[in-house]
Amino acid sequence: INASTAPYCYLDFDIDNHRSKLATCAAFVNDTDSRYGFSSKDLRLLGGSEIARIPDLISTDHEWNNREIECKPPLNNRVVVKLFWDVAPIACENFATLCANGGNSI
């Protein structure tokens, strides 16, 4: 990782466990598409009226009604950071490595 390969880094924040709730909604659509007549098994390909009725369907489904869901992708949960390699190369390298590895190496 260096200035030419990583002039910017970004951090995605998962506020209120939104990604897990979205994954649950996607799993519901995938598992129940034929039962409820969805046009696709993929949540991203559904129309607005189909997405709007998913919370009601989950609330009445005995297998899924105890799960928290969110059917719309999160908005503005990304922070973009410009790295100034010429000012602080070691700090930039450390931060870019942390972002690239997801913090798993620490």
C-alpha positions in Angstrom: 0.0 0.0 0.0 1.4 3.4 -1.0 0.4 6.8 -2.3 -0.3 5.7 -5.8 -2.5 2.7 -4.8 -4.3 4.4 -1.9 -4.8 8.1 -2.2 -8.1 7.8 -0.3 -9.5 5.3 2.2 -13.1 4.9 3.3 -14.8 3.7 6.4 -18.3 2.2 6.3 -20.2 2.5 9.6 -23.0 0.0 10.5 -25.4 2.1 12.5 -28.0 0.2 14.6 -26.9 -3.1 13.1 -28.4 -2.1 9.8 -26.4 -4.6 7.7 -27.6 -7.5 9.7 -31.2 -6.4 9.4 -30.8 -5.9 5.7 -29.3 -9.4 5.3 -32.3 -10.8 7.2 -34.6 -9.1 4.8 -32.7 -10.4 1.8 -32.8 -13.9 3.3 -36.5 -13.7 3.8 -37.0 -12.7 0.2 -34.7 -15.5 -1.0 -36.4 -18.1 1.1 -40.1 -17.1 0.6 -40.1 -15.8 -3.0 -42.5 -18.5 -4.3 -44.7 -18.4 -1.1 -45.4 -14.6 -1.4 -45.0 -14.2 -5.2 -42.0 -11.9 -5.3 -40.7 -11.1 -8.8 -37.1 -12.2 -7.8 -35.2 -14.0 -5.1 -32.8 -11.0 -5.0 -34.0 -8.1 -2.7 -32.1 -5.6 -4.9 -34.3 -6.5 -7.9 -37.7 -6.1 -6.3 -39.9 -3.2 -7.1 -40.9 -0.5 -4.6 -44.4 -2.0 -3.8 -42.9 -5.4 -3.2 -40.3 -3.9 -0.8 -43.0 -1.9 1.0 -45.1 -5.0 1.8 -42.2 -7.1 3.2 -42.5 -5.8 6.8 -46.2 -6.8 6.9 -45.4 -10.2 5.4 -42.7 -10.8 8.0 -44.9 -9.8 10.8 -47.5 -12.4 9.8 -45.1 -15.2 9.0 -44.6 -17.6 11.9 -41.1 -18.5 10.9 -39.8 -14.9 10.5 -41.9 -12.7 12.7 -39.5 -12.5 15.7 -36.6 -11.0 13.6 -35.7 -7.4 13.1 -35.5 -6.3 9.5 -34.5 -3.3 7.3 -35.3 -3.6 3.6 -33.6 -0.4 2.3 -29.9 0.0 2.0 -28.2 2.4 4.4 -27.7 5.9 3.4 -24.6 8.0 4.0 -22.8 5.6 6.3 -19.4 6.0 4.5 -16.6 8.4 5.4 -14.0 9.1 2.8 -10.5 10.1 4.1 -7.9 11.7 1.9 -4.4 10.5 2.9 -1.5 13.0 2.8 1.4 10.7 2.1 3.8 13.5 1.6 3.1 14.9 5.1 2.8 11.7 7.2 3.8 8.6 5.2 4.0 6.1 8.1 0.6 7.2 9.5 -0.9 6.9 6.0 0.5 3.5 5.5 -0.8 2.3 8.9 -4.3 3.8 8.3 -4.5 2.4 4.7 -3.4 -1.0 5.9 -6.0 -1.0 8.7 -8.7 0.0 6.2 -7.6 -2.6 3.7 -7.5 -5.4 6.2 -10.6 -4.4 8.0 -8.7 -4.2 11.3 -8.4 -7.9 11.5 -4.6 -7.9 11.7 -4.5 -5.9 15.0 
